[in-house]
Amino acid sequence: MAEEKYAKQILRQVPLFRDLTAEEMEELSLFAIGRSYRKKSVIFNEGGDKEAVYFIQTGLVKTYKTDENGHQHIVSFLKKGDMFPHTGLFNSNPYPATAEAIVPAVLIALPVRPFEQFLSSRPGVAIKIMSVLSEKINELQKKLQELTGQDVQNRGQMFLIKLAENYGKEVDGQIRISIPMTHQDFANTIGTTRETVSRLLNQLRKDGIIEISRAGFVIYDLEALKQWNEK
């Protein structure tokens, strides 16, 4: 009973379920499962059988695809309240990417089949959820358009700005992004080489705009970062 109550509290914080009534949330939480993952734990692998969709209560998760040469291509970074994978319902396709906990994470898993049955029997709920998913798709399309045609400096600059907006916390006028990320992770995200990312970040550091550590980034001046590539 305590686990069910805990799952319900978590699901209430998920934007996807923001329009559900108390009764609908009660039904949904009946088959929700709480799961904990250590840092660098794989939640599921690309190509694996799709068993559940996940919602983040605490922690950070990255999803990535692996090419034929074994190189990672990061698809997304996910935070509290995010659902993944977005293609998780009403098809038998395998997981489209690998998901890995960047830091210790607590997730809620909704097994796919019971979730689909719940939505099929509650068309009103399905419409509410599809409305929120439509907003998410539009947001992802906008991000894709922002990156299309940009050079590496623009992509790196935009990625740091998005990290600041979505994951940053302001402390004493600085923005701290507590996402442990290697230069290779950064490169995999914006589609370039580790050497190029190293040059980009070193220049930003020399310009007094950011500082980099194993724990993440500190942005000293977000406005300067936004205007940096306009020089």
C-alpha positions in Angstrom: 0.0 0.0 0.0 2.8 2.4 0.9 4.5 1.7 -2.5 1.3 2.4 -4.4 0.9 5.7 -2.5 4.5 6.6 -3.3 4.0 5.8 -7.0 0.9 7.9 -7.1 2.8 10.9 -5.5 5.5 10.6 -8.2 3.1 10.2 -11.1 1.2 13.4 -10.0 4.4 15.3 -10.6 4.7 14.0 -14.2 3.6 16.7 -16.8 2.2 13.9 -19.0 -0.5 13.2 -16.4 -1.2 16.8 -15.4 -4.9 16.8 -16.6 -5.9 13.5 -15.0 -8.5 13.4 -12.3 -7.8 11.9 -8.8 -9.8 8.8 -9.8 -7.8 8.3 -13.0 -4.5 8.8 -11.2 -5.7 6.2 -8.6 -6.2 3.6 -11.4 -3.0 4.4 -13.1 -0.9 4.0 -10.0 -2.2 0.4 -9.4 0.3 -1.0 -11.9 3.2 1.5 -11.4 6.5 0.0 -10.2 9.2 2.0 -8.4 12.8 1.2 -9.5 16.2 2.5 -8.4 19.4 2.6 -10.5 23.0 3.3 -9.6 25.2 5.7 -11.5 26.0 4.4 -15.0 23.4 1.6 -14.7 21.8 0.7 -18.0 18.0 0.9 -17.7 17.4 -0.8 -21.1 19.4 -1.5 -24.2 18.8 -0.4 -27.8 17.0 -3.2 -29.7 15.8 -4.9 -26.5 12.1 -6.0 -26.1 10.1 -3.1 -24.9 8.6 -3.9 -21.5 7.9 -0.6 -19.9 7.9 3.2 -20.2 9.7 5.2 -17.5 9.2 8.4 -15.6 12.0 10.1 -13.7 11.4 10.9 -10.0 15.0 11.8 -9.2 18.3 11.8 -11.0 19.3 12.2 -14.7 19.2 9.8 -17.6 20.8 9.9 -21.0 19.6 8.0 -24.1 22.0 7.1 -26.9 22.3 5.1 -30.1 25.4 3.1 -31.0 26.6 3.0 -34.6 28.3 0.0 -36.4 31.7 1.2 -35.2 30.6 1.2 -31.5 30.4 5.0 -31.2 27.7 6.5 -29.1 25.4 9.2 -30.5 23.5 10.8 -27.6 19.8 11.4 -28.3 18.7 13.2 -25.2 19.3 14.1 -21.6 16.3 13.6 -19.3 15.4 15.0 -16.0 12.8 14.8 -13.2 9.3 14.4 -14.7 10.4 13.3 -18.1 9.0 10.2 -19.8 11.1 7.8 -22.0 11.0 6.3 -24.5 8.5 8.6 -26.2 7.8 5.9 -28.8 6.8 3.5 -26.1 3.1 2.9 -26.7 0.9 1.0 -29.2 3.6 -0.6 -31.2 5.8 -3.7 -30.9 9.0 -2.0 -31.9 12.0 -2.6 -29.6 13.6 0.1 -27.5 14.9 2.7 -30.0 18.0 3.6 -27.9 19.9 2.7 -24.8 19.0 4.5 -21.6 21.6 4.9 -18.8 21.5 6.6 -15.4 24.0 9.5 -15.4 23.7 9.8 -11.6 21.7 7.6 -9.1 18.1 7.7 -10.2 14.7 6.7 -9.0 12.2 5.9 -11.7 8.6 4.8 -12.0 8.0 2.0 -14.6 4.6 1.5 -16.2 4.5 -1.9 -17.9 3.5 -1.3 -21.6 0.7 -3.8 -21.9 -1.3 -2.8 -18.8 -0.7 0.9 -19.6 -2.0 0.4 -23.2 -5.0 -1.5 -21.8 -5.7 1.3 -19.4 -5.6 3.9 -22.2 -7.8 1.8 -24.5 -10.4 1.5 -21.8 -10.3 5.2 -20.9 -10.4 7.2 -24.2 -10.8 10.4 -22.3 -7.5 9.8 -20.5 -5.8 8.8 -23.8 -6.9 12.1 -25.3 -5.5 14.1 -22.4 -2.2 12.3 -22.6 -2.0 12.6 -26.4 -2.5 16.3 -26.1 0.6 16.6 -23.8 2.6 14.3 -26.0 1.8 16.5 -29.0 3.2 19.5 -27.2 6.4 17.4 -26.5 6.7 16.4 -30.2 6.4 20.1 -31.2 9.1 21.0 -28.7 11.4 18.3 -30.1 10.8 19.4 -33.7 11.6 23.0 -32.7 14.9 21.8 -31.1 15.7 19.9 -34.3 15.1 23.0 -36.5 17.3 25.1 -34.2 20.2 22.7 -34.8 19.7 22.1 -38.5 22.3 23.9 -40.6 24.2 25.3 -37.6 28.0 25.0 -37.4 29.7 23.3 -34.5 30.2 26.5 -32.5 26.5 27.3 -32.8 25.5 23.8 -31.8 27.8 23.8 -28.8 26.6 27.2 -27.7 22.9 26.3 -28.1 23.5 23.0 -26.2 25.0 24.8 -23.2 22.2 27.4 -23.2 19.6 24.6 -23.2 21.5 22.8 -20.4 21.4 26.0 -18.4 17.7 26.6 -19.0 16.6 23.0 -18.3 19.1 21.8 -15.7 20.8 24.9 -14.3 20.5 26.3 -10.8 21.4 29.9 -10.0 23.8 30.3 -7.1 25.3 33.6 -6.3 24.6 34.9 -9.8 26.2 31.9 -11.5 24.4 29.0 -13.1 25.5 25.6 -12.0 24.8 22.5 -14.2 25.4 19.4 -12.1 25.6 16.9 -15.0 28.8 14.9 -15.1 29.7 14.9 -18.8 32.8 14.0 -20.6 34.0 15.9 -23.6 33.1 12.8 -25.6 29.5 12.9 -24.2 29.3 16.6 -25.3 30.7 15.7 -28.7 28.3 12.8 -29.2 25.4 15.1 -28.4 26.2 17.9 -30.9 27.6 15.6 -33.6 31.3 16.4 -33.7 34.7 15.2 -32.4 36.1 15.3 -28.8 39.0 17.4 -30.0 36.6 20.0 -31.4 34.6 20.1 -28.2 37.8 20.5 -26.2 38.8 23.6 -28.3 35.3 25.1 -28.0 35.1 24.7 -24.2 38.7 25.9 -23.7 37.9 29.0 -25.6 34.8 29.6 -23.6 36.8 29.1 -20.4 39.5 31.5 -21.6 36.8 34.1 -22.3 35.7 33.8 -18.7 32.2 32.5 -19.6 32.2 29.0 -18.2 34.2 26.7 -16.0 34.3 22.9 -16.4 34.8 20.1 -13.9 34.0 16.4 -13.5 30.7 17.4 -11.7 29.5 19.6 -14.6 29.6 23.2 -15.7 29.5 26.6 -14.2 28.2 29.4 -16.4 29.5 32.7 -15.1 27.5 34.9 -17.5 24.6 33.4 -19.4 24.0 36.6 -21.5 27.7 36.6 -22.5 27.2 32.9 -23.6 24.2 33.8 -25.7 26.1 36.6 -27.5 29.4 34.8 -27.6 29.2 33.5 -31.2 28.0 36.9 -32.5 31.5 38.4 -32.1 
